Amino acid sequence: MENESKNRYGLGILGALLGAFVGSIPWILMYVFGNMMYSILAILIVLCSFYGYKIMKAKIDKKLPLILSICSFIAITVTMFIIIPICLMMREEITISVDNLKLIYQTEEFMRALISDYVISLVFCVVVIGGIIYNLNKQLKEGVNSEDIKIISQDASNSNFSNEDIDKVKSIFENYGATNKENAVNKEEIMAELIKEFGEDKGKRIFDYLKVQEIIKKKSNKFYFSEKAQKSAWYRYGMTSFKTFIIIIVLAVIIALVIVFSEQVEKNTIENNISSENVFENTYELGVDNLKLEFPSDFTILNNSQIEYYFGEEYKDAYNCLAVSDDFQKIVMVFEDDKSNYEEDYTPEEYLQYVLEDESIKVKEETISDNKFYVVERPYEDENGNTYVEIDCIYDAGDKYICIIFDCLQEDKINISDIIK
């Protein structure tokens, strides 16, 4: 049997990991489709991890709590950062791909919320796992057989000490009136009776066993028998550390509230900054040859706070100007590119072919407001099958190129000559 258990050790780890992922299913469904996160569901991850390990009939020893902790941590991490984002993409009918997943990770607001939820989940999971590990360690320390080990066991008996044996111990304590801490008695008196009843070896072992179970309790170097602990796993595994448990729960809730409150304050601050700044400016000066962009009334030139809020921090300083339509279906981006950034002296056509990485691309020359622009139109489809067109437009300003990118639906394409003045 020992060899069989060793042979199944690896299978047990696999079972624990698979069980943890099975236990995460209710959590995923609640998060994705219920738009809420119940961290208490984390207990299912640990429970399923334990029974996944046990069903493989693997060896159960002092390593089991560590295995359950690692498997649960892996399941929680993978669930939060891979499975849940993929499920959210499926719900929004976004094509599942590595590139789209990377785009989600680059969305600062989404990642901030995900990490916040992850931290809260781990805080609560530490509490849940801690209690379960404590119980498992006690049973392992007691020498409970593998097949008898449970997450929470109401029955204090095992294959070595029956309920009848425990009742005999109880009777001995009752004879001394030692059933509460006020009437605790010396160990020597109890041990003498236990040895008389069970023999020296079993008498010592059952005393140690019931002491570990917290059924025999210590008070000022004396001992008494707790009938409540005998009948209730809550008193054996919970009440003895109830104050510590409450303190941990309170701290976990405080940390969770602080995180949520901080996120809400930051969000409100950003939104207040956005609303307080001028969002009605619709003209942008290009700074060369009196050229400017005049946007329609349904466009807004975003400031840095808005750009960071809507597109992420990496976009904040990437453009000299970023304007969007009210429905965000039309976007105009402007940036400058110094010619000194390139070793070769490109013509405007060669420059576009180089930066767009397509030597065969066709570059059109257009005169707009008596100035020469070089234009490339590139249609593409989004994940929902909608056809968009990106219009790359550059102006040669001598030592640099003024680059203007127009992005919109093909059916509602922007007329660049209506904007460039």
VODREN-502422 format. One record per residue (C-alpha): x, y, z; residue number from 0. Coordinates in nm, 3 decimals, decimal comma, always signed. Layout:
<recs>
+---------+---------+---------+-----+
!      xx !      yy !      zz ! seq !
+---------+---------+---------+-----+
!       X !       Y !       Z ! NUM !
...
+---------+---------+---------+-----+
</recs>
This chain:
<recs>
+---------+---------+---------+-----+
!      xx !      yy !      zz ! seq !
+---------+---------+---------+-----+
!  +0,000 !  +0,000 !  +0,000 !   0 !
!  +0,291 !  +0,235 !  +0,087 !   1 !
!  +0,450 !  +0,182 !  -0,256 !   2 !
!  +0,114 !  +0,236 !  -0,425 !   3 !
!  +0,074 !  +0,565 !  -0,239 !   4 !
!  +0,422 !  +0,678 !  -0,343 !   5 !
!  +0,353 !  +0,587 !  -0,703 !   6 !
!  +0,039 !  +0,799 !  -0,692 !   7 !
!  +0,210 !  +1,102 !  -0,535 !   8 !
!  +0,244 !  +1,278 !  -0,871 !   9 !
!  -0,112 !  +1,185 !  -0,964 !  10 !
!  -0,225 !  +1,333 !  -0,635 !  11 !
!  -0,066 !  +1,670 !  -0,718 !  12 !
!  -0,231 !  +1,660 !  -1,061 !  13 !
!  -0,563 !  +1,573 !  -0,899 !  14 !
!  -0,525 !  +1,858 !  -0,650 !  15 !
!  -0,454 !  +2,106 !  -0,929 !  16 !
!  -0,745 !  +1,986 !  -1,145 !  17 !
!  -0,970 !  +1,988 !  -0,840 !  18 !
!  -0,872 !  +2,347 !  -0,763 !  19 !
!  -0,967 !  +2,456 !  -1,115 !  20 !
!  -1,300 !  +2,270 !  -1,090 !  21 !
!  -1,363 !  +2,451 !  -0,762 !  22 !
!  -1,299 !  +2,785 !  -0,931 !  23 !
!  -1,590 !  +2,741 !  -1,177 !  24 !
!  -1,860 !  +2,894 !  -0,949 !  25 !
!  -1,622 !  +3,184 !  -0,882 !  26 !
!  -1,568 !  +3,241 !  -1,256 !  27 !
!  -1,940 !  +3,227 !  -1,334 !  28 !
!  -2,019 !  +3,474 !  -1,055 !  29 !
!  -1,742 !  +3,713 !  -1,164 !  30 !
!  -1,808 !  +3,703 !  -1,538 !  31 !
!  -2,185 !  +3,669 !  -1,560 !  32 !
!  -2,295 !  +3,795 !  -1,219 !  33 !
!  -2,067 !  +4,101 !  -1,230 !  34 !
!  -1,969 !  +4,038 !  -0,869 !  35 !
!  -1,694 !  +3,862 !  -0,677 !  36 !
!  -1,768 !  +3,648 !  -0,372 !  37 !
!  -1,429 !  +3,568 !  -0,220 !  38 !
!  -1,597 !  +3,321 !  +0,018 !  39 !
!  -1,628 !  +3,092 !  -0,286 !  40 !
!  -1,251 !  +3,047 !  -0,256 !  41 !
!  -1,322 !  +2,777 !  +0,002 !  42 !
!  -1,454 !  +2,562 !  -0,285 !  43 !
!  -1,116 !  +2,584 !  -0,456 !  44 !
!  -0,938 !  +2,442 !  -0,152 !  45 !
!  -1,206 !  +2,179 !  -0,084 !  46 !
!  -1,202 !  +2,055 !  -0,443 !  47 !
!  -0,822 !  +2,059 !  -0,443 !  48 !
!  -0,820 !  +1,835 !  -0,133 !  49 !
!  -1,070 !  +1,586 !  -0,272 !  50 !
!  -0,897 !  +1,593 !  -0,611 !  51 !
!  -0,579 !  +1,485 !  -0,431 !  52 !
!  -0,757 !  +1,230 !  -0,215 !  53 !
!  -0,949 !  +1,067 !  -0,500 !  54 !
!  -0,614 !  +0,973 !  -0,659 !  55 !
!  -0,535 !  +0,774 !  -0,341 !  56 !
!  -0,205 !  +0,957 !  -0,310 !  57 !
!  +0,009 !  +0,960 !  +0,001 !  58 !
!  -0,122 !  +1,197 !  +0,267 !  59 !
!  +0,148 !  +1,339 !  +0,494 !  60 !
!  +0,275 !  +1,673 !  +0,625 !  61 !
!  +0,338 !  +1,791 !  +0,268 !  62 !
!  -0,034 !  +1,787 !  +0,187 !  63 !
!  -0,114 !  +2,135 !  +0,330 !  64 !
!  +0,172 !  +2,282 !  +0,126 !  65 !
!  +0,049 !  +2,105 !  -0,188 !  66 !
!  -0,304 !  +2,236 !  -0,137 !  67 !
!  -0,173 !  +2,589 !  -0,077 !  68 !
!  +0,038 !  +2,591 !  -0,394 !  69 !
!  -0,235 !  +2,433 !  -0,612 !  70 !
!  -0,495 !  +2,677 !  -0,478 !  71 !
!  -0,263 !  +2,973 !  -0,537 !  72 !
!  -0,195 !  +2,858 !  -0,895 !  73 !
!  -0,568 !  +2,811 !  -0,961 !  74 !
!  -0,654 !  +3,155 !  -0,821 !  75 !
!  -0,377 !  +3,329 !  -1,016 !  76 !
!  -0,449 !  +3,156 !  -1,348 !  77 !
!  -0,822 !  +3,208 !  -1,301 !  78 !
!  -0,789 !  +3,581 !  -1,231 !  79 !
!  -0,533 !  +3,667 !  -1,499 !  80 !
!  -0,610 !  +3,422 !  -1,781 !  81 !
!  -0,944 !  +3,241 !  -1,752 !  82 !
!  -1,154 !  +3,539 !  -1,640 !  83 !
!  -1,015 !  +3,778 !  -1,908 !  84 !
!  -1,078 !  +3,512 !  -2,175 !  85 !
!  -1,434 !  +3,457 !  -2,048 !  86 !
!  -1,494 !  +3,832 !  -2,051 !  87 !
!  -1,368 !  +3,845 !  -2,411 !  88 !
!  -1,608 !  +3,565 !  -2,504 !  89 !
!  -1,896 !  +3,747 !  -2,335 !  90 !
!  -1,818 !  +4,061 !  -2,536 !  91 !
!  -1,774 !  +3,850 !  -2,854 !  92 !
!  -1,410 !  +3,953 !  -2,890 !  93 !
!  -1,189 !  +3,714 !  -3,087 !  94 !
!  -0,979 !  +3,503 !  -2,851 !  95 !
!  -0,614 !  +3,558 !  -2,938 !  96 !
!  -0,282 !  +3,628 !  -2,768 !  97 !
!  -0,272 !  +3,976 !  -2,924 !  98 !
!  -0,617 !  +4,067 !  -2,792 !  99 !
!  -0,523 !  +3,931 !  -2,450 ! 100 !
!  -0,212 !  +4,152 !  -2,454 ! 101 !
!  -0,431 !  +4,450 !  -2,541 ! 102 !
!  -0,647 !  +4,379 !  -2,238 ! 103 !
!  -0,339 !  +4,363 !  -2,016 ! 104 !
!  -0,231 !  +4,701 !  -2,156 ! 105 !
!  -0,560 !  +4,856 !  -2,046 ! 106 !
!  -0,461 !  +5,022 !  -1,722 ! 107 !
!  -0,812 !  +5,059 !  -1,582 ! 108 !
!  -0,895 !  +4,691 !  -1,640 ! 109 !
!  -0,564 !  +4,570 !  -1,492 ! 110 !
!  -0,603 !  +4,796 !  -1,192 ! 111 !
!  -0,945 !  +4,647 !  -1,120 ! 112 !
!  -0,822 !  +4,291 !  -1,182 ! 113 !
!  -0,522 !  +4,328 !  -0,950 ! 114 !
!  -0,744 !  +4,484 !  -0,685 ! 115 !
!  -0,984 !  +4,186 !  -0,702 ! 116 !
!  -0,687 !  +3,948 !  -0,700 ! 117 !
!  -0,541 !  +4,098 !  -0,382 ! 118 !
!  -0,879 !  +4,090 !  -0,208 ! 119 !
!  -0,925 !  +3,725 !  -0,313 ! 120 !
!  -0,581 !  +3,627 !  -0,182 ! 121 !
!  -0,646 !  +3,798 !  +0,151 ! 122 !
!  -0,966 !  +3,600 !  +0,203 ! 123 !
!  -0,810 !  +3,281 !  +0,065 ! 124 !
!  -0,525 !  +3,303 !  +0,317 ! 125 !
!  -0,783 !  +3,302 !  +0,595 ! 126 !
!  -0,975 !  +3,006 !  +0,446 ! 127 !
!  -0,665 !  +2,805 !  +0,358 ! 128 !
!  -0,512 !  +2,881 !  +0,696 ! 129 !
!  -0,807 !  +2,728 !  +0,879 ! 130 !
!  -0,810 !  +2,419 !  +0,659 ! 131 !
!  -0,434 !  +2,370 !  +0,687 ! 132 !
!  -0,460 !  +2,398 !  +1,064 ! 133 !
!  -0,724 !  +2,124 !  +1,070 ! 134 !
!  -0,534 !  +1,896 !  +0,834 ! 135 !
!  -0,213 !  +1,937 !  +1,034 ! 136 !
!  -0,397 !  +1,842 !  +1,350 ! 137 !
!  -0,536 !  +1,525 !  +1,195 ! 138 !
!  -0,195 !  +1,432 !  +1,052 ! 139 !
!  -0,035 !  +1,495 !  +1,389 ! 140 !
!  -0,294 !  +1,272 !  +1,551 ! 141 !
!  -0,203 !  +0,991 !  +1,313 ! 142 !
!  -0,544 !  +0,975 !  +1,145 ! 143 !
!  -0,539 !  +0,724 !  +0,857 ! 144 !
!  -0,536 !  +0,870 !  +0,504 ! 145 !
!  -0,882 !  +0,740 !  +0,420 ! 146 !
!  -1,023 !  +0,894 !  +0,741 ! 147 !
!  -0,881 !  +1,245 !  +0,695 ! 148 !
!  -1,146 !  +1,510 !  +0,634 ! 149 !
!  -1,147 !  +1,886 !  +0,596 ! 150 !
!  -1,377 !  +1,919 !  +0,897 ! 151 !
!  -1,456 !  +1,609 !  +1,100 ! 152 !
!  -1,744 !  +1,627 !  +1,349 ! 153 !
!  -1,658 !  +1,285 !  +1,492 ! 154 !
!  -1,352 !  +1,288 !  +1,720 ! 155 !
!  -1,303 !  +0,910 !  +1,698 ! 156 !
!  -1,065 !  +0,733 !  +1,460 ! 157 !
!  -0,940 !  +0,385 !  +1,391 ! 158 !
!  -0,724 !  +0,389 !  +1,707 ! 159 !
!  -0,967 !  +0,542 !  +1,955 ! 160 !
!  -1,338 !  +0,467 !  +1,930 ! 161 !
!  -1,623 !  +0,680 !  +2,062 ! 162 !
!  -1,658 !  +0,421 !  +2,338 ! 163 !
!  -1,295 !  +0,483 !  +2,440 ! 164 !
!  -1,352 !  +0,860 !  +2,443 ! 165 !
!  -1,666 !  +0,815 !  +2,654 ! 166 !
!  -1,462 !  +0,614 !  +2,909 ! 167 !
!  -1,213 !  +0,900 !  +2,932 ! 168 !
!  -1,504 !  +1,139 !  +2,978 ! 169 !
!  -1,637 !  +0,925 !  +3,264 ! 170 !
!  -1,300 !  +0,938 !  +3,442 ! 171 !
!  -1,298 !  +1,317 !  +3,424 ! 172 !
!  -1,663 !  +1,328 !  +3,539 ! 173 !
!  -1,571 !  +1,123 !  +3,846 ! 174 !
!  -1,338 !  +1,406 !  +3,941 ! 175 !
!  -1,595 !  +1,669 !  +3,842 ! 176 !
!  -1,337 !  +1,798 !  +3,591 ! 177 !
!  -1,573 !  +1,899 !  +3,310 ! 178 !
!  -1,498 !  +2,272 !  +3,318 ! 179 !
!  -1,196 !  +2,490 !  +3,377 ! 180 !
!  -1,301 !  +2,581 !  +3,731 ! 181 !
!  -1,269 !  +2,214 !  +3,835 ! 182 !
!  -0,957 !  +2,113 !  +3,639 ! 183 !
!  -0,743 !  +1,839 !  +3,799 ! 184 !
!  -0,377 !  +1,736 !  +3,798 ! 185 !
!  -0,253 !  +1,524 !  +3,509 ! 186 !
!  -0,106 !  +1,263 !  +3,746 ! 187 !
!  -0,448 !  +1,180 !  +3,892 ! 188 !
!  -0,608 !  +1,143 !  +3,547 ! 189 !
!  -0,317 !  +0,943 !  +3,404 ! 190 !
!  -0,335 !  +0,693 !  +3,687 ! 191 !
!  -0,699 !  +0,623 !  +3,603 ! 192 !
!  -0,635 !  +0,609 !  +3,228 ! 193 !
!  -0,350 !  +0,359 !  +3,269 ! 194 !
!  -0,573 !  +0,149 !  +3,491 ! 195 !
!  -0,849 !  +0,155 !  +3,223 ! 196 !
!  -0,646 !  +0,124 !  +2,900 ! 197 !
!  -0,297 !  +0,019 !  +2,997 ! 198 !
!  +0,009 !  +0,245 !  +3,005 ! 199 !
!  +0,071 !  +0,278 !  +2,631 ! 200 !
!  -0,288 !  +0,337 !  +2,517 ! 201 !
!  -0,363 !  +0,549 !  +2,823 ! 202 !
!  -0,085 !  +0,795 !  +2,736 ! 203 !
!  -0,170 !  +0,795 !  +2,368 ! 204 !
!  -0,542 !  +0,863 !  +2,414 ! 205 !
!  -0,462 !  +1,146 !  +2,656 ! 206 !
!  -0,225 !  +1,306 !  +2,402 ! 207 !
!  -0,475 !  +1,249 !  +2,121 ! 208 !
!  -0,764 !  +1,415 !  +2,303 ! 209 !
!  -0,537 !  +1,699 !  +2,411 ! 210 !
!  -0,439 !  +1,766 !  +2,047 ! 211 !
!  -0,809 !  +1,751 !  +1,959 ! 212 !
!  -0,868 !  +2,017 !  +2,227 ! 213 !
!  -1,121 !  +1,789 !  +2,394 ! 214 !
!  -0,894 !  +1,764 !  +2,695 ! 215 !
!  -0,812 !  +2,125 !  +2,774 ! 216 !
!  -0,543 !  +2,277 !  +2,992 ! 217 !
!  -0,597 !  +2,544 !  +3,255 ! 218 !
!  -0,312 !  +2,655 !  +3,485 ! 219 !
!  -0,121 !  +2,324 !  +3,451 ! 220 !
!  -0,439 !  +2,130 !  +3,521 ! 221 !
!  -0,677 !  +1,958 !  +3,280 ! 222 !
!  -1,050 !  +1,916 !  +3,222 ! 223 !
!  -1,274 !  +1,739 !  +2,967 ! 224 !
!  -1,483 !  +1,954 !  +2,728 ! 225 !
!  -1,802 !  +1,778 !  +2,623 ! 226 !
!  -1,877 !  +2,061 !  +2,378 ! 227 !
!  -1,547 !  +2,001 !  +2,200 ! 228 !
!  -1,619 !  +1,626 !  +2,189 ! 229 !
!  -1,949 !  +1,685 !  +2,010 ! 230 !
!  -1,864 !  +1,982 !  +1,791 ! 231 !
!  -1,583 !  +2,033 !  +1,540 ! 232 !
!  -1,648 !  +2,407 !  +1,572 ! 233 !
!  -1,535 !  +2,401 !  +1,935 ! 234 !
!  -1,238 !  +2,179 !  +1,851 ! 235 !
!  -1,114 !  +2,371 !  +1,547 ! 236 !
!  -1,279 !  +2,708 !  +1,575 ! 237 !
!  -1,345 !  +2,839 !  +1,924 ! 238 !
!  -0,992 !  +2,779 !  +2,046 ! 239 !
!  -0,866 !  +3,037 !  +1,797 ! 240 !
!  -1,187 !  +3,234 !  +1,754 ! 241 !
!  -1,041 !  +3,567 !  +1,859 ! 242 !
!  -0,747 !  +3,525 !  +1,622 ! 243 !
!  -0,984 !  +3,425 !  +1,343 ! 244 !
!  -1,204 !  +3,732 !  +1,404 ! 245 !
!  -0,899 !  +3,960 !  +1,407 ! 246 !
!  -0,778 !  +3,817 !  +1,074 ! 247 !
!  -1,124 !  +3,851 !  +0,918 ! 248 !
!  -1,154 !  +4,211 !  +1,038 ! 249 !
!  -0,810 !  +4,295 !  +0,899 ! 250 !
!  -0,898 !  +4,126 !  +0,569 ! 251 !
!  -1,220 !  +4,325 !  +0,540 ! 252 !
!  -1,040 !  +4,650 !  +0,629 ! 253 !
!  -0,771 !  +4,587 !  +0,366 ! 254 !
!  -1,039 !  +4,503 !  +0,108 ! 255 !
!  -1,235 !  +4,819 !  +0,192 ! 256 !
!  -0,922 !  +5,035 !  +0,177 ! 257 !
!  -0,837 !  +4,898 !  -0,168 ! 258 !
!  -1,190 !  +4,949 !  -0,299 ! 259 !
!  -1,214 !  +5,297 !  -0,143 ! 260 !
!  -0,875 !  +5,402 !  -0,286 ! 261 !
!  -0,976 !  +5,283 !  -0,631 ! 262 !
!  -1,303 !  +5,475 !  -0,612 ! 263 !
!  -1,133 !  +5,794 !  -0,489 ! 264 !
!  -0,878 !  +5,775 !  -0,770 ! 265 !
!  -1,152 !  +5,716 !  -1,027 ! 266 !
!  -1,358 !  +6,008 !  -0,896 ! 267 !
!  -1,052 !  +6,233 !  -0,898 ! 268 !
!  -0,978 !  +6,150 !  -1,261 ! 269 !
!  -1,340 !  +6,202 !  -1,364 ! 270 !
!  -1,354 !  +6,535 !  -1,177 ! 271 !
!  -1,033 !  +6,650 !  -1,344 ! 272 !
!  -1,175 !  +6,556 !  -1,682 ! 273 !
!  -1,502 !  +6,737 !  -1,625 ! 274 !
!  -1,329 !  +7,048 !  -1,490 ! 275 !
!  -1,094 !  +7,090 !  -1,787 ! 276 !
!  -1,193 !  +7,241 !  -2,121 ! 277 !
!  -1,324 !  +6,962 !  -2,345 ! 278 !
!  -1,479 !  +7,178 !  -2,613 ! 279 !
!  -1,164 !  +7,285 !  -2,797 ! 280 !
!  -1,199 !  +7,171 !  -3,159 ! 281 !
!  -0,904 !  +7,336 !  -3,331 ! 282 !
!  -0,542 !  +7,221 !  -3,322 ! 283 !
!  -0,251 !  +7,421 !  -3,465 ! 284 !
!  +0,007 !  +7,201 !  -3,636 ! 285 !
!  +0,276 !  +7,467 !  -3,579 ! 286 !
!  +0,406 !  +7,480 !  -3,939 ! 287 !
!  +0,300 !  +7,688 !  -4,241 ! 288 !
!  -0,015 !  +7,805 !  -4,059 ! 289 !
!  -0,164 !  +7,459 !  -4,091 ! 290 !
!  -0,430 !  +7,353 !  -3,845 ! 291 !
!  -0,691 !  +7,086 !  -3,786 ! 292 !
!  -1,053 !  +7,195 !  -3,749 ! 293 !
!  -1,269 !  +6,914 !  -3,610 ! 294 !
!  -1,648 !  +6,881 !  -3,649 ! 295 !
!  -1,869 !  +6,963 !  -3,351 ! 296 !
!  -1,903 !  +6,595 !  -3,258 ! 297 !
!  -1,524 !  +6,571 !  -3,202 ! 298 !
!  -1,334 !  +6,642 !  -2,881 ! 299 !
!  -0,962 !  +6,702 !  -2,845 ! 300 !
!  -0,863 !  +6,499 !  -2,541 ! 301 !
!  -0,627 !  +6,634 !  -2,276 ! 302 !
!  -0,365 !  +6,416 !  -2,106 ! 303 !
!  -0,597 !  +6,312 !  -1,822 ! 304 !
!  -0,862 !  +6,202 !  -2,069 ! 305 !
!  -0,614 !  +6,016 !  -2,289 ! 306 !
!  -0,482 !  +5,823 !  -1,989 ! 307 !
!  -0,833 !  +5,752 !  -1,863 ! 308 !
!  -0,974 !  +5,624 !  -2,192 ! 309 !
!  -0,668 !  +5,467 !  -2,360 ! 310 !
!  -0,413 !  +5,400 !  -2,088 ! 311 !
!  -0,096 !  +5,564 !  -1,959 ! 312 !
!  +0,117 !  +5,450 !  -2,253 ! 313 !
!  -0,089 !  +5,671 !  -2,488 ! 314 !
!  -0,065 !  +5,984 !  -2,272 ! 315 !
!  +0,259 !  +6,124 !  -2,416 ! 316 !
!  +0,260 !  +5,935 !  -2,746 ! 317 !
!  +0,075 !  +6,201 !  -2,950 ! 318 !
!  +0,080 !  +6,578 !  -2,983 ! 319 !
!  -0,294 !  +6,566 !  -3,039 ! 320 !
!  -0,558 !  +6,296 !  -3,001 ! 321 !
!  -0,919 !  +6,371 !  -3,093 ! 322 !
!  -1,222 !  +6,141 !  -3,091 ! 323 !
!  -1,583 !  +6,156 !  -3,201 ! 324 !
!  -1,854 !  +6,132 !  -2,937 ! 325 !
!  -1,913 !  +5,763 !  -3,016 ! 326 !
!  -1,538 !  +5,690 !  -3,034 ! 327 !
!  -1,585 !  +5,549 !  -3,385 ! 328 !
!  -1,359 !  +5,817 !  -3,534 ! 329 !
!  -1,011 !  +5,890 !  -3,403 ! 330 !
!  -0,748 !  +6,140 !  -3,522 ! 331 !
!  -0,390 !  +6,123 !  -3,390 ! 332 !
!  -0,105 !  +6,365 !  -3,456 ! 333 !
!  +0,263 !  +6,328 !  -3,380 ! 334 !
!  +0,596 !  +6,461 !  -3,510 ! 335 !
!  +0,887 !  +6,247 !  -3,630 ! 336 !
!  +1,230 !  +6,407 !  -3,668 ! 337 !
!  +1,420 !  +6,302 !  -3,978 ! 338 !
!  +1,734 !  +6,277 !  -3,765 ! 339 !
!  +1,587 !  +5,961 !  -3,615 ! 340 !
!  +1,673 !  +5,776 !  -3,937 ! 341 !
!  +2,013 !  +5,706 !  -4,090 ! 342 !
!  +1,886 !  +5,724 !  -4,447 ! 343 !
!  +1,744 !  +6,031 !  -4,615 ! 344 !
!  +1,402 !  +5,899 !  -4,711 ! 345 !
!  +1,164 !  +6,064 !  -4,951 ! 346 !
!  +0,811 !  +6,102 !  -4,809 ! 347 !
!  +0,698 !  +5,797 !  -5,007 ! 348 !
!  +0,995 !  +5,590 !  -4,886 ! 349 !
!  +0,938 !  +5,709 !  -4,530 ! 350 !
!  +0,577 !  +5,586 !  -4,531 ! 351 !
!  +0,676 !  +5,254 !  -4,685 ! 352 !
!  +0,946 !  +5,214 !  -4,421 ! 353 !
!  +0,742 !  +5,298 !  -4,109 ! 354 !
!  +0,443 !  +5,098 !  -4,237 ! 355 !
!  +0,678 !  +4,809 !  -4,321 ! 356 !
!  +0,538 !  +4,761 !  -4,670 ! 357 !
!  +0,751 !  +4,858 !  -4,972 ! 358 !
!  +0,469 !  +4,781 !  -5,213 ! 359 !
!  +0,222 !  +5,015 !  -5,048 ! 360 !
!  +0,082 !  +5,285 !  -5,275 ! 361 !
!  +0,133 !  +5,643 !  -5,159 ! 362 !
!  -0,096 !  +5,914 !  -5,296 ! 363 !
!  +0,006 !  +6,277 !  -5,324 ! 364 !
!  -0,275 !  +6,519 !  -5,235 ! 365 !
!  -0,285 !  +6,898 !  -5,223 ! 366 !
!  -0,484 !  +7,024 !  -4,927 ! 367 !
!  -0,508 !  +7,397 !  -4,843 ! 368 !
!  -0,231 !  +7,463 !  -5,097 ! 369 !
!  +0,004 !  +7,224 !  -4,917 ! 370 !
!  +0,130 !  +6,888 !  -5,036 ! 371 !
!  +0,043 !  +6,581 !  -4,826 ! 372 !
!  +0,131 !  +6,215 !  -4,877 ! 373 !
!  -0,152 !  +5,976 !  -4,800 ! 374 !
!  -0,194 !  +5,599 !  -4,757 ! 375 !
!  -0,531 !  +5,429 !  -4,698 ! 376 !
!  -0,530 !  +5,087 !  -4,528 ! 377 !
!  -0,860 !  +4,905 !  -4,468 ! 378 !
!  -0,886 !  +4,641 !  -4,193 ! 379 !
!  -1,147 !  +4,441 !  -4,004 ! 380 !
!  -1,202 !  +4,438 !  -3,629 ! 381 !
!  -1,283 !  +4,127 !  -3,426 ! 382 !
!  -1,655 !  +4,174 !  -3,493 ! 383 !
!  -1,615 !  +4,181 !  -3,871 ! 384 !
!  -1,661 !  +4,559 !  -3,907 ! 385 !
!  -1,451 !  +4,718 !  -4,182 ! 386 !
!  -1,241 !  +5,016 !  -4,079 ! 387 !
!  -0,992 !  +5,226 !  -4,269 ! 388 !
!  -0,675 !  +5,385 !  -4,138 ! 389 !
!  -0,561 !  +5,692 !  -4,332 ! 390 !
!  -0,194 !  +5,774 !  -4,276 ! 391 !
!  -0,119 !  +6,128 !  -4,381 ! 392 !
!  +0,220 !  +6,306 !  -4,356 ! 393 !
!  +0,342 !  +6,658 !  -4,422 ! 394 !
!  +0,708 !  +6,732 !  -4,497 ! 395 !
!  +0,808 !  +7,015 !  -4,262 ! 396 !
!  +1,176 !  +7,023 !  -4,358 ! 397 !
!  +1,357 !  +6,870 !  -4,061 ! 398 !
!  +1,061 !  +6,657 !  -3,955 ! 399 !
!  +0,743 !  +6,493 !  -4,070 ! 400 !
!  +0,403 !  +6,590 !  -3,930 ! 401 !
!  +0,213 !  +6,262 !  -3,913 ! 402 !
!  -0,168 !  +6,256 !  -3,896 ! 403 !
!  -0,356 !  +5,929 !  -3,857 ! 404 !
!  -0,730 !  +5,909 !  -3,924 ! 405 !
!  -0,913 !  +5,595 !  -3,808 ! 406 !
!  -1,282 !  +5,536 !  -3,881 ! 407 !
!  -1,540 !  +5,300 !  -4,024 ! 408 !
!  -1,507 !  +5,247 !  -4,398 ! 409 !
!  -1,872 !  +5,335 !  -4,451 ! 410 !
!  -1,829 !  +5,661 !  -4,261 ! 411 !
!  -1,483 !  +5,754 !  -4,381 ! 412 !
!  -1,341 !  +6,090 !  -4,278 ! 413 !
!  -1,279 !  +6,342 !  -4,555 ! 414 !
!  -0,935 !  +6,463 !  -4,449 ! 415 !
!  -0,962 !  +6,782 !  -4,654 ! 416 !
!  -1,259 !  +6,883 !  -4,434 ! 417 !
!  -1,032 !  +6,877 !  -4,127 ! 418 !
!  -0,690 !  +6,986 !  -4,252 ! 419 !
!  -0,700 !  +7,362 !  -4,310 ! 420 !
+---------+---------+---------+-----+
</recs>
